Amino acid sequence: MDRSTTLDGLWDRLTGIQTAPAQWLVIATAVAALAAVAPRPLWRISRNAITIAHEGGHGLVALLTGRRLDGIRLHSDTSGLTVSRGRPTGLGMILTAAAGYTAPSLLGLGGAWLLSAHRITLLLWVATALLVAMLMMIRNAYGALTVLLTGGTFLLVSWLANSEVQAAFAFAVVWFLLIGGVRPVFELQAKRRHGGAPDSDADQLGRLTHVHPAMWLFLFHAVALCSLLGGGRWLLGL
């Protein structure tokens, strides 16, 4: 097999434009994503995927700002921990701390933009690449298993599924990130109202910037809700 032909074929597959799914499928995947987020029993399971995005956001921004990423841990209670080294103050630390609660929504917004441009395969491959990169930084067994299963699902769908299944999966994932990115911020707000989560991302940002944690919560809410509105309009073709 001609290597150049194979590479050209892979590149064409990666960058090609896919057919937009029917509107009913877009709406059905939105309903499915909402069903995975709204009921508490399902949310206890599906929140693991949001935690992957949350901790991945911390890790990615830490690297982009020049910090040294020591590792990421994901726990069965859907909590997580990202450890990085560098200056304990400054812009890099602030951006790293702010990236967690905003990452799922911003990833969903980016995914919605790709889907609005009919780049379904590109979205699936980019997501797979990010999960593979994250897997190398996981430092506990549960986290490795969670990321491996998630990445494996993306890989199987992108390589083996037909175009209709790929479209349904991609839209469901992006809707889930957009909708699922909203709930953790409200949960954090409720915990802080009752005196919980004293070392949350908002509280750490408050100490780093001398800006009240409530303002950082407002920012998290704004990013999540604006991403949902903007991403939803893209997905629905409005």
N, C-alpha and C positions, 0 to 999 in steps of 0.2 A: 504493500500500500504506500502510495506517495505521501511522504511526511508533510510536504507543503499543502497537499490537497486536504489532508486530515486536519491540519491546523486551520486552514481556511474554512473548513466546514464547522469546526468548533467555534471559530470567531463569528461566523455568520449566525450560528445558532445562539450564541451569547448576545449578540448585538441586534438580532433581528426583531422585527415588530410582529407581535402576535395579534390575532383577531380579538376584538373586544367581546367579552361575554354578554349574554342577554341581560337586560336590566333586572329581570326577576331573579337571576342568580346573584347579582350584586346585592339586592335587597335581602335575599335568603341568607347570604353569608353574614350580613350585618346582624340579622336576627339570631343566627347561630352564635356569633361572637357575644352578643348581649346575654344570651342564655348561659354562656360559659362564665360570665362575669357577675351577673346579678344574684343568683342563688348562692347563699353562703357555702353549702356543701361542695358545689362545683368549684367555687372560687378558691377554696382551700387547696384544690389540686391545680387548677389552671394558673393560680398566682405564681407558681414556680416559674412559668415562662416569663412573667413580668419581672421576677427577681433576676433572671438571667440577663434581661435587657438592662435592668437597673445597675447591677454590678458590672456588667460589660461597659456601660456608660462611664462609670467611675474609672475603670481600667483604661479605656481608650483615651479619655481626656487626660489622665495622668501621663500616659506615654506621649501624647501630642504636646503637652506642656513641659516636657523634659524631665519628668519625674521617673524614678525607677520603680517598676511594678514588681513587687515581691510575690504576689499571688492573690487568688480569689477563692473564697469558700462559699458554697451554697448549702443550706441546711434544710432538713425535712420540714421544719416549721415555716418555710418560705422566707426566712431571713437570710441574710448574706453578709459577707465581709470582704472588702477589698483593701489590701495593704500596699501602700506605696511609700517610697522614701524620697526625701528632698527637703526643701525648706518647709518648716512647719507653718509658715505664714506666706503671704504674697499671692499674686494673681493665679499662679499655677495651682496652689492649694484651694483657693476659692472656687475656681472653675471645676476642679476635680470633685469637690464636695457638692457643687450645684448640679453636677451631671447626672446623678442617680435618679432622682424623681422626674427629671425632664427627659431622660433617655428614651423610655418606651414610647412616649408621645411623639418625640421628634423622629424616632425611627419609623413610627407609623406614618408620620407626615411625609417623610422621604419615600417610603414605600408607596404611599398614595400618589405621589408625583410620578414615580416610575410606572405605576399601573395606569395612570391617566394618559401616559405616553405609549401604552401598550407594550411595555418592556417586562413582560411577565417572567420570562426565562432569566433575564438579567437580574431581576429582584431575587429569584430563588438562588441563583449562584452566588450573589453577593452575600446573602444571608448565610449560606453554607460556609463561605470563606470566613466570615466573621466568627461563626461558631467554632470552626476548626482552630482559628487563632486563639479564641478564648479557652478552648479545651487545654491548650498547652500551658495555660496559666492557672488552671484549677489545682487546688492543693488538698482536696479531700475526696473520698470515694463517692459520697452521695452527689456531690457537685459534678464529678467526672461522669457519672452514670446519667445524670439529668441532661447535661450538655451533649453527651454522646448520642443519647436517644433522640434529642431534638435535632441535632445536626444530621443524624442518619435519616430521619424522616424527610428533611428538606432534600437530602441527596437522592433518596429513592424517588420522591415525587418528581424532581427535576430531570432525572434520567429515564425513569421507567413509565411514568404516567402519561396519558394522552393530554392533548391541549386543554380539553374541557376540565379534566381533573386538576391540572396545574393551575388553571385560572381560578377555580373554586377554592383551592387550597391557598393560593396567594392572596385572594381577596379576603378570605376568612382570617388569615394571619394579620393582615394590615388592619382590618376592622378591630380585631382583638387587641392589638397594640394601642390603637386610638381610644377604644372604649376602656380597656383595662388600665391605661395610663391615668385615668381620672380617679378611680376608686382609691388607690393607695394614698393619695394626697388627703382625701377626706378621712381616711383611717388614721393617718398621722395627726391630723387636726383634732380628731376625737381623743386620741391618746394624750396629746399635750393638754387638752382641756381638762382631763382628769388626772393630770400630774404625771403621766407616763412618758416614756421615750425622752428622758432628760438629755441624752447624748445623740439625738436624731441629727440628720443632715441639716435641718433648719437651725437647730441650736448650735451646731458646730459653725455654721455660716454666721450666726449671730455673734459668736465669740471672735471669729476671724475678722469680721467687718465692722463690728459695733453697730450693726443695724438689727433692730428687733427681729427675732425669729418669725414673728407674725408677718412681716413684710416678705420674708423668703417663702413662707407658705402661700402668700398671695401670688408671688411669682410662679410657684409650682402650679397653682390653680390656673393661672392665666395661660401658661404654656400648654397645659393639658387640655383645657377647654377650647382654646384657639386652634390647637392642632386638630382636635376632634371636628370642629366646625369646618376648618379649611380642608382637612383631609377628606372629610365626608363629602364635601361639595365636589372635590376632584373625583372621588370614587363613583359618585352618582352622576357625574358628567354635567353638573349644573353650571 
